Amino acid sequence: MSEEVKNKSEYLVEVRDLKQYFPIKTGFMKTTPLKAVDGVSFSIKPGETLGLVGESGCGKTTVGRSLLRLYTPTSGDVFFDGERVDEKSIGHMRRQMQMVFQDPFSSLDPRQTVSQLISEPIIEHKLLSSKADIDRRTLELMETVGLAERYVNVYPHELDGGRRQRIGIARALAVNPKLIVCDEPVSALDVSIQAQILNLLKQLQRDMGLTYIFITHDLSVVKYFSDDIAVMYLGQMVEKAPSDDLFKNPIHPYTKALLSAIPLPIVGKDKPQRQLIKGEITSPVNLPDECRFGKRCDYTADVCRRCNPTLREVEANHFVACARCGEL
């Protein structure tokens, strides 16, 4: 049995050693690679959600864009539904893999109405031919995402952020995808609107069997939304585990610091002490072969400076990239 056929039976998405480097000028006629994503691997089963978390600049958005081939990966393999994603296959796979972007205003064409924005993918992929069928499908999608029919001829600038994000979700759903990459879809919205959008995405997943990659820096949100969570730092995954396990038993020092920063409704002496991260994030250019979190970690030792640790399974389905994880 071939590798691709064997993979198809278990995973919808499998990413192996994905690398995304961007050349930057470091002198006259000289470039150096900026390692935005450096050896990321993960897999997602159909109908599940993988949360990607980390501070700004860690590479989580680049992972999503490279997976969808909005960026051409420097190296690594991506399999979707058992088939390798490359320049030849991405054409017919594009319908199956969609993205909901972070900013619900800049991701929409301000010159198009709501109906034009939602029907555009249907027309582009030639899913329906007659105008009546396209209009009917557009109204169905508007109803699915909670947009009233009265907005059909309204422009994006006339709507609030929540309704604009519903347009983005409707556009993604228009081509009946299996996978949706959600790139911080609620970070630009008010808290009450965030809850509405998250509940909508959850309901769509239950009704349509969707698989999500949910990119965010908000750990409270990702706990609610994800089956598995992967924590990224400087282009690499430092910890990956089921959502409940990660919150109950964080192992990597960076993960512990992130979780301690979650606001809790506790006052007085019972409030847990926060673990502060010292220093500034290291430049992703000319990275040394050592732990990338080492210069900001309170537990750094000589072993951390000898090599850059890779993910290893320390408990069932719990992976950590830390040379000292058994000692902490």
N, C-alpha and C positions, 0 to 999 in steps of 0.2 A: 504494500500500500504506500502511495506516495506521501511525502511530508504534508503537502497541501490538503489532500483528502483527509488524512488523519486529523489534522488541525481543525477541519471544518466541523467535525462531529462534536466538538466541545466548546470552542470559542468563536465569538463573532469577530473580535478584534484581537490580534496579537502583534505586539511591537517588540522587535529584537535589536538591541544595541543601537538604538536610533541616535544619530549624531547630526547636529545642525550647527555648522560653523559659518560665521560671516567675516569676510576679509575686511580689515580696517587698516588705514594708512598709519604707519608708525615712523615714517621718515621719507626722504626723497626716493621714489621708485621702490619703496619697500612696504610690504603688507604683512600683517600678522593675524592669524585667525582668532576671532572672538568666539569662545566656545559657549554658545547660548544653551545648547543641549549636548550632553557629552556621555553617551552610553546609557540611554534609558530603555528599560525593558518592562513590559507588563502585558497582561491579557485580561479580557473582559468577556464574560459569558453573556449570551442573549438575554435581554430584559433586565440586566443589572446596571448599576451606576458606579463608576470609579470617580472619586473626588481627587483632584490635584490641588494641593495647597502649598503655600510658601509665600515669602515676602516678594515685593515687586522686584522684577529683574531676575528671578530664579529660573525662568525658562518655561514656566507652565503653559503660557499662551503659545509659545513657539512649538511646543510639543503638539498641541492641537492643530496648529496650522500646518506643521510638517506632515502630520498623519493624513490630513486631507489634501496634501500636496499643493497647498497654497504657497508653500515654500518647497523647493526641491531638496530633499534631505542630502546632506553630505555623504552619509553612509548609513547602513542599517537596513533592516527589512521590516515591512509592514504587511500583514496579512489581514484581509477582510473577507469574512465568510468563506475562508479556505483558499482564497485567491490572492496572489501577491499583488500589491498595489504598486504600479510603476507608471511610466509615461504612456504606455500603450493601454493599460487596463483602466486608468483613472477616468477616461471618457465615459464608459458605460457604468462605472461605479459612482459617478458624481451624484446621481439621483439617490443612491442609497446612503450617502454620507453628507449631512448638512451641518451648518453652524449657526448658532445664535450669538451675535456679537455683543460686546460689552456696552457700547454706547448706542442706545436705540434711536438716536437722532442722526449721527454722522453715518450710520450704516444704511440709512434710507435715502433714496433720491428725493430731494425736496420738491422736484418738479412734477412728481407723479402723485396721483390720488391713492387713497387706500386700496381701492379696487384694482388700480393699475399695478400697484406694488405686489399685491397678493397673487394676481393672475399672471404676472411676468414669468415665474418659473414654469407654470403650466404651459404657457405659450412657447417658451424657450425649448422645453423638452418634448413639445408636440404631444402632450398627454391627451388633449382634447382638441377637436377641430372647429366645431361650431361655436359661434359667439354665445348662443343661448346656454350651451353646456358649460362654457367657461364661466359665465356670469353666475350660473347656478352653483358651480363648485366654489367659486369665490365667496358667495354668501354662506355656504356650508362651513367653510373654513373660518369665516368671521364669527359664526355662531359657536364653533368649536372652541375658539380661544377667548370668547366672551366679549366680542366687539359688536355693538349694536348696529343694525342695518343702516341707521341714519348717518353713519360715518363713511358710507361707501364712496362718496365723492368729496371727502375732506382731505386736506393736505397734512403731512406730518407735523408741520409747525403749529397747527391748530389744536393739537392733542397734547395731553400730558405724557410724562415718561412711561407710565404703566401701559397706556394704550399703545404708545409707539413700540414698546417691547412686545406687546401682543401681536402687532403686525409682523415683527421679525420672526416670532414663533410660527405664525400662520404661513409665512413664506417658506420656512423650513419644512413644515408639514405638507405643503402643497404637492410635493413630488413623492409622497409616501415613503420616507426614508426608514432605514432600520437603525441608524446611528445618528445622534445629534451631539455635536460638541457645543456645550454651553460655556462660553467664555465670559465669566463673571456677569451673568445676565441680570443680576439684581443689585449690583454694587452702586449703580447710579440712581437708584430709586429710593423713595421714602420707605420707612420700615413697614408701614401698613400695606403699601403696594408690593413690597418684597414678598410678604406672606401670600398675597394673592397669586403672584407669578409662580412661586414655588409650589403652591397647592395645585395650580393649573398644570405645571410640568409633571407633578406626581400623578395626577389624574390621567393625563395623556399617556404616561408610561403604563399605567394599569390597563387602560382601554385599548392601546395600540401595540403593546409589547415593545416599546422603544428601549433602546440601549443608550445610556448617556455617558459622556465624559464631562464632568462638572468641574470647571476651573474656578477657583475662588481663593481669596485670602482670609475669608471669614470662617473660622472653624466652627462657630455655632451653627452656621448654615449648612456646612458640609456634613456635620454629624447627623442632622435631620434628613439629609437628602441622599447620602451615599451608602452603598453596601460595603465597599472597600475604600480606603483612603491612602493616598501616596503623598508623602511629604517631600518636597523638592528644595534643594539648596545649591546655588551656583551650578545649575545645569544638570544635576544628578539627583537621583532619589536617595534619600538617607533613611527612610523608613516606609514600610508598606504593610498594612494589616487590615483585617475587617474593622469596620467603624467602631463597634463597641469595644473591641480589644484595644484599639489604639487609645481610646479615651480612658479605659480602665487601667491600662498598663503601658504607658509610653516608655520607650527604652532609650532612644537617641536623645542626647542633651538638647539638641535644637527643637525636637518635638516637645520635650518637657517645657521648654521656655515658651513655645507658642501656646501651649495649652494653659500655662499659668497666666497668660495675658488675657484670657477670656474674662470679660466683666462678669462678676457674680453678685447677686443681690444679698450680700452678707456684709455686716458691719461689726466693728469691735474686734475683740481678740480672737474670735473664731474664724476670721477671714484669712484664707491661706496666703502665705507669703509668695510674692511673685519672684520668678527667676529671671533676672535681667540679663540681656545679652550685651556684652561689652564690645566696644570698638565698632568699626565700620565694615560693611561687606567687602570682601576682597575683589579686586578687579578680575573679570573673567578672561583677561588677556595674559598670556605667559604664565599660566598657573603652574606652580611647582608640583612635583609628584609627592604630595602629602595630603593629609586630611584637609579638606577645603574649609571645614568649620573650625579647624584647630586653633587658629589665632583668636577666636572669639569664645572658645570653650574653656570652662573652669577645670576640666578634667584632662587637659592636654598633657601627654607624657612623650617620652622619646619614641615609643612605638608609633605614635600618631604622625611623626615626622618622617618615618621611613618609607611609607607608601600611602597611596590613596585607597582607603578601604572600599570594597564593593559589597553589594547586598548579599547577605547570607541569612538562611532561615534559622532563627534562634528558638522559635516556638512554632507550633503548627500554624502555617499560613501567615506567620509574622516575620518579616524580613527587616534587617537592620544593617546599615553600613557604618559600623563603628568598631575600631580595633579594641576598645575597652568595654564593650557592651556587657560582658560577663562580670565585670568588676564594679559597675556603677550601682 
